[in-house]
Amino acid sequence: MKKYFTGDDVGCWIDGAFGEEHRRGKLSSMMFEIGEQALSIELEGPMPDDAGDEMDALGKLQENTADGLTWVMDAGDLILTDEDVRFF
């Protein structure tokens, strides 16, 4: 299966400085783009206590990402990076 996200897509996809609503809206759009409409709709609602829908979204992003790349959520930022990069 061809992966949607490749090395050309490495970088910051969501800036946490814009807040929770922005993060969830962008994740919703990303889920829609990869064909996860049900999760996209779920992310349009309020965040549950455990943020499980956002964790599900990260899993779906990873499933649609080329080998050697990983998604990292750090301080509200969503970053696609090389697996060898470490965040502290």
BELRARA-V622933 format. One record per helix or strand of 2 or more residues. SS is the DSSP state (hx for helix, st for strand). FROM is the first residue (numbers start at 0). TO is the last residue. If there is no record, write none. Layout:
{{SS/FROM/TO} {SS/FROM/TO}}
This chain:
{{hx/6/8} {st/10/13} {hx/15/17} {hx/19/32} {hx/36/42} {hx/51/62} {st/68/73} {st/76/81}}
